[in-house]
Amino acid sequence: MMWLARPLYESLPYYYFVVGFLLLASSLHLNYWYWPIIFAAAGLASVVAGLVVWLRRRAYRRSRSRRALDDSSQG
């Protein structure tokens, strides 16, 4: 298992978003061979990956905080 420093771990979804949007923007300016399609696909995949990571973390943190709240009210 790979461990990352907390600041790097927390910024990972935003890194995916930025890289994805840069790739998508670059695909608009390329005009050689299949590079626009490759950059657009990689950019879209990166944006989707960032969105998935961000949403999964948010759902996990919400469920964890709800569980902690339920545990504190029962005890």
Order of alpha helices (4+ residues) and beta strands (2+ residues): alpha-alpha
